[in-house]
Structures are given as structure tokens and as C-alpha cells.
Amino acid sequence: MHGIVVTEPGAPDVMKYVELPDPVPGEGQIVVETDAIGVNYIDIYRREGRYPQPEPRVPGEEGSGRVLAVGPDITEFKVGDRVVWTTVLGSYATKVLVPDFRAVLVPDGVDMQTAAAALVHGMTAHYLVNDSYKAKAGDTLLVHAAAGGVGLLLVQMLKALGCKVIGTVSTEEKEKAARAFGADEIIRYDQVEDLAAEVKRLNGGEGVHAVYDGVGAATFDASLASLRMRGTMVLFGGASGAVPPFDPMKLAWGGSLTLTRPYMEHFRATREEFQWRANEVFQGILDGKLKITIDSTYPLANAPEAHAALASRRTMGKLLLLP
């Protein structure tokens, strides 16, 4: 088998495509031959050293594929099953050792690239909308990077609930995409000086009920300033860098605001919750209510190129590596 190995933190070129030993399943494990591998911002954070890990290591944590072998105690999966997984370190490889509780079956009618593109982004959007700030009909929400992988799914889910969505994007092409997926208003980062003032102008002079912000440092202050009294700031990522420490009194003076920093693992803490969220995402795809956008695919050996593209924030939708 082959995979990507990282021996030290650094730029995308620290990732090398090498030959690796085949994995052997133990108790509670399955071996999967990968069909598609998801590329996520957390992969970049780990590569850069923001989330330190022992090295050398194989990066990545999400993918889809077919079961090649199962451990002696496995009953939920069998050889040949189509599965998708998340939070499995070492997924940038042609074969992956997957703990059984990290995988779910891919339903008939969902292809393997769509499955790999849907799980992390889909479940992220699902817990953001249903838990981090429980959106409801009549709410006005600000979605940063509205044409990104999570952003396009957030727009769809929020519109299905009857919310008004204001999205932010960086290019005309992304504006068209976000509007096509249902965004009511769009703000171009490159065309406004005071983002919060523009949000309020588009919302009749009022701030929004909540902001879903996966951009981080570059948008954090403007996000807080865009909220109405007792609004909620959902900071779920740091694509532009980590938010520096700040005085919590800023929340009080901003209008008794709420700030939450969710993390995926806490919203799929049980097997039942994981399956519930994954099944809701897949059912939305099967019903035609949820469209998954794949921006581009790269050979696994070209993982550095995929990381550079994602970090540039030029992409719309999901990036996949193909073995």
C-alpha cells in the first residue's frame, strides 16, 4: 500500500508519498481500501503543528472505501461493505485501519466520492444548526465563507428551516454559488470596509441572531459586532488563523453576547449520535434536499497541492484525494 507521511511540521511539501506496510485488523477494527479521502482544514492545522502530534505519521482523518478485512469481534461490518469514516488519523493512504465505532455504512444511492465529501462537512453543519446555535424559522444568520464546503451546507440547512441567510464570500464566482444555494444576501469581503455595518444595513438596521464563523482571526471582531443583543457567536474554525485571547467583558459590552467554540467529537460522542447525524445527512442527499459540492479531486500523491488550494480559500465545496 501507499500513503502520505509527515516527518515534521511545516509547509505542504513536508508531505511525502511513500510505500507503507499493509495494516492488519485487531479487535474492534476493520481494514478499508480507500475510494476517496476528504481534505479538511484540521489536516492543515495538524500539518502546521497547531495541533501537535507524534511524528512520523500519516495525516488525514476522513474517507470512504470498501471493507477488505475485519477484526475477530466485528459484527456490524463485513468484507465488501461500503463504509465512510471520520476522525481516524492516518487516512491519507490506500488502505486504512478504521476503528469500527468510527465508521458507518454508505447507503445505496450515495456514491463513494459524495460519501467522503459529505460526512465531516455535513455533520459539522448539522451540529452547528441543531446544537451550537439552534436555528429556527424567522432567524437571521450570518454565515462566513458561505461558498465553502461547510458554508454551502449551512446555507441549505438554514434555508430549509425558514431562516434568512446573509453570507460572506471573496469572489464573484463564490457569490453566484452561495446565491444559487439559497443565500438571501451576500457581502463581498473585497468590497466593504465595515462588514458589521453592512450586515446591519442588509438586516434593517439590526444585528443577526447568530454568526457561524469558521474563518477565525480575520473575521472574529466583525462577527461579534454583527450580532444583536444576546446574539450568539459560533466560532467553529480558524481558516485565517487562531483568534487571539480577548477580554470576556467584550461580550458584555457587545450586548450580553454568547460565544461558543464547538468541536466535532463532542457532538458525536456516542455511537447513536454519530449514526443519527450521519443518517440525517445521507437522507438529505437521497431526498434531494442537500446538495454536496465537490470542488476538485487530486491524486493522493498530490496531497501538497490539495492543501495549498484549500489554504488559499479559492475553493468552493469539498476537496478529495483519490488513491
C-alpha positions in Angstrom: 0.0 0.0 0.0 1.0 3.7 -0.3 0.3 6.8 1.7 1.4 10.2 2.7 3.9 10.6 5.5 4.8 13.8 7.5 8.0 13.7 9.5 8.0 17.3 10.8 5.6 20.3 11.0 5.7 22.7 8.1 4.5 23.8 4.6 2.6 21.4 2.3 5.9 20.0 0.9 6.6 18.2 4.2 4.1 15.6 3.0 5.7 12.7 1.1 4.1 9.9 -0.9 5.7 6.6 0.2 5.2 2.9 0.4 3.8 1.6 3.7 3.2 -1.8 5.3 -0.4 -3.2 4.9 -2.5 -2.8 8.1 -3.9 -5.9 9.9 -7.1 -5.6 11.9 -7.3 -6.3 15.6 -10.2 -6.4 17.9 -12.7 -3.6 17.1 -11.0 -2.7 13.8 -11.7 -3.0 10.1 -9.3 -2.5 7.1 -10.7 -0.5 4.3 -9.4 0.0 0.8 -10.0 3.7 0.2 -12.1 5.1 -2.7 -11.9 8.8 -1.7 -10.2 10.8 1.1 -11.6 14.1 2.4 -9.3 17.1 2.8 -10.2 19.3 5.8 -8.8 22.4 7.5 -7.9 20.3 10.5 -5.5 18.4 8.3 -3.7 21.7 7.6 -3.7 22.7 11.3 -2.1 19.3 12.2 0.5 19.6 9.4 1.4 23.1 10.5 1.8 22.0 14.1 -1.1 23.9 15.6 -2.4 20.6 16.8 0.9 18.8 17.7 1.1 15.0 17.0 3.9 12.4 17.3 5.8 12.1 14.0 6.4 10.5 11.6 2.7 10.0 10.9 0.2 9.6 8.1 -2.2 12.6 8.0 -5.9 12.8 7.3 -8.9 11.6 9.2 -11.8 11.1 6.8 -12.6 8.9 3.8 -14.8 6.3 2.1 -14.0 2.8 0.8 -14.8 -0.9 0.9 -14.0 -3.3 3.7 -11.1 -5.6 3.0 -10.8 -7.4 6.3 -12.4 -7.3 9.8 -11.2 -8.0 13.3 -12.2 -11.2 15.1 -15.0 -9.5 17.1 -16.6 -7.4 14.3 -20.3 -8.0 13.7 -21.6 -4.7 12.3 -19.4 -4.8 9.1 -18.4 -7.5 6.7 -15.9 -7.7 3.8 -17.2 -5.8 0.8 -19.3 -3.3 2.7 -19.2 0.3 1.6 -18.3 2.5 4.5 -17.3 6.1 5.3 -15.4 7.2 8.4 -14.2 10.3 10.2 -11.7 11.2 13.0 -9.4 8.3 12.0 -5.9 9.6 12.0 -3.9 8.1 9.1 -6.5 8.3 6.4 -4.2 9.7 3.6 -3.5 6.1 2.5 -4.7 3.5 0.0 -5.6 1.2 3.0 -6.8 2.5 6.3 -7.2 0.8 9.7 -10.5 2.0 11.0 -12.0 1.5 14.5 -15.5 0.1 13.9 -17.2 2.8 16.0 -15.7 5.5 13.7 -17.4 4.1 10.6 -20.9 4.0 9.2 -22.4 2.2 6.2 -22.9 4.2 3.0 -26.5 3.8 1.9 -27.4 2.6 -1.6 -27.9 5.6 -3.9 -24.9 7.6 -2.5 -21.7 7.2 -4.5 -18.3 6.9 -2.7 -17.0 10.3 -3.6 -20.2 12.0 -2.4 -20.0 10.0 0.9 -16.4 11.1 1.5 -17.3 14.7 0.8 -20.4 14.7 2.9 -19.6 13.2 6.3 -17.4 15.7 8.1 -18.8 18.8 6.4 -22.4 17.5 6.6 -22.2 16.5 10.3 -20.4 19.8 11.1 -23.2 21.8 9.5 -25.7 19.6 11.3 -24.5 20.1 14.8 -23.9 23.9 14.2 -27.5 24.4 13.1 -29.1 22.0 15.5 -27.0 22.4 18.7 -24.3 25.1 18.7 -27.0 27.7 17.9 -30.4 26.0 17.3 -31.7 28.0 14.4 -35.4 28.5 13.9 -37.8 30.0 11.3 -37.5 33.7 11.3 -33.9 33.9 12.5 -31.4 36.0 10.5 -28.0 34.3 10.5 -24.6 35.4 9.2 -22.5 32.6 7.5 -18.9 33.3 6.8 -17.3 31.6 3.8 -20.7 30.8 2.5 -19.4 29.1 -0.6 -17.0 26.8 1.2 -17.6 23.2 2.0 -19.4 23.7 5.3 -20.8 27.1 4.2 -22.8 25.8 1.3 -24.3 23.1 3.5 -25.1 25.6 6.3 -26.9 27.8 3.7 -29.1 24.9 2.6 -29.9 23.7 6.1 -30.7 27.2 7.4 -33.0 28.0 4.4 -34.8 24.7 4.9 -35.6 25.9 8.4 -37.0 29.1 7.2 -34.1 31.4 8.2 -32.8 34.5 6.4 -29.1 33.9 5.5 -26.5 36.6 4.9 -23.4 35.1 3.5 -19.8 36.4 3.1 -17.6 35.4 0.1 -14.5 36.7 -1.5 -15.2 36.5 -5.3 -18.0 36.9 -7.8 -17.9 33.2 -8.6 -18.4 32.4 -5.0 -21.2 34.9 -4.7 -23.1 33.2 -7.5 -22.6 29.8 -5.9 -23.9 31.0 -2.5 -26.9 32.6 -4.0 -27.7 29.6 -6.1 -27.8 27.5 -2.9 -30.2 29.9 -1.3 -28.4 32.8 0.4 -30.6 35.8 0.7 -27.9 38.4 0.8 -24.2 38.3 0.1 -21.4 40.5 1.3 -18.1 40.5 -0.6 -15.0 40.8 1.7 -13.3 42.7 -1.0 -16.0 45.3 -1.5 -16.8 46.5 2.1 -14.7 48.3 4.7 -17.1 47.8 7.6 -18.6 44.3 7.5 -20.7 44.7 10.6 -22.3 47.9 9.3 -23.1 46.2 6.1 -24.7 43.2 7.9 -26.9 45.6 9.8 -27.8 47.6 6.7 -28.9 44.4 5.0 -31.0 43.5 8.0 -33.0 46.6 8.5 -30.5 48.2 11.0 -30.4 45.2 13.3 -27.7 42.7 14.1 -28.2 39.0 13.4 -29.3 36.3 15.8 -26.1 34.3 15.3 -22.9 34.1 13.3 -21.4 30.9 12.1 -17.7 31.7 11.7 -15.1 29.2 10.5 -12.7 31.8 9.3 -11.4 32.9 12.7 -8.9 35.7 13.3 -9.7 37.8 10.2 -13.5 38.0 10.9 -13.9 37.5 14.7 -14.2 41.1 15.7 -16.6 41.9 12.9 -18.6 38.8 13.7 -19.1 40.0 17.3 -20.1 43.5 16.1 -22.6 42.0 13.7 -24.7 40.4 16.5 -27.9 41.8 18.1 -28.3 42.0 21.8 -28.0 38.5 23.3 -26.8 37.1 20.0 -24.6 34.0 19.7 -21.2 33.8 18.1 -20.4 30.2 16.9 -16.7 30.0 16.2 -16.1 26.6 14.7 -12.8 27.1 12.8 -9.8 29.2 12.1 -9.1 29.2 8.4 -7.4 32.6 8.6 -5.6 31.8 11.9 -6.4 31.3 15.6 -8.3 34.0 17.4 -6.1 35.8 19.9 -7.1 35.8 23.6 -9.5 38.6 24.4 -11.3 40.1 27.4 -14.6 38.4 28.1 -16.1 41.7 29.1 -16.2 42.4 25.3 -19.2 40.0 25.2 -20.9 42.0 27.9 -20.4 45.4 26.3 -21.4 44.0 22.9 -24.9 43.1 24.3 -24.6 40.2 26.7 -23.4 38.0 23.8 -22.8 34.3 23.9 -19.6 32.8 22.5 -19.2 29.0 21.8 -16.3 27.1 20.3 -17.6 23.7 19.3 -15.6 20.6 18.4 -16.9 17.8 16.3 -16.0 15.0 18.8 -18.3 16.4 21.4 -21.3 16.3 19.0 -20.8 12.6 18.0 -19.9 11.5 21.5 -21.9 8.3 21.3 -22.4 5.7 18.6 -26.1 6.5 18.4 -25.4 10.2 18.0 -22.8 9.6 15.3 -25.2 7.4 13.3 -28.1 9.8 13.8 -26.2 12.8 12.4 -24.6 10.8 9.5 -28.0 9.3 8.6 -29.7 12.7 8.6 -27.0 14.0 6.2 -27.3 10.9 3.9 -31.1 11.1 3.9 -31.0 14.7 2.9 -28.8 13.7 0.0 -31.1 10.9 -1.0 -34.2 13.1 -0.8 -32.5 15.7 -3.0 -32.7 18.4 -0.2 -29.0 18.5 0.4 -26.5 19.0 -2.5 -22.9 18.1 -1.9 -20.4 20.2 -3.9 -17.0 18.7 -4.8 -14.7 21.4 -5.9 -11.9 19.2 -7.2 -10.1 15.9 -6.9 -6.4 15.2 -6.7 -4.3 12.0 -6.9 -3.3 11.0 -3.3 0.4 11.7 -4.2 -0.6 15.3 -4.9 -1.8 16.0 -1.3 0.5 19.0 -1.0 -1.2 20.6 -4.0 -4.7 20.0 -2.4 -3.5 21.6 0.9 -2.2 24.7 -0.9 -5.5 25.0 -2.8 -7.6 24.7 0.4 -5.4 27.2 2.3 -5.8 29.7 -0.5 -9.5 29.9 0.2 -10.1 29.8 -3.6 -12.1 26.6 -3.4 -15.8 26.1 -3.3 -17.1 22.9 -1.7 -15.0 19.8 -0.9 -11.6 18.7 -2.0 -10.9 15.0 -2.3 -7.8 12.8 -2.7 -8.1 9.7 -4.9 -5.8 6.7 -4.4 
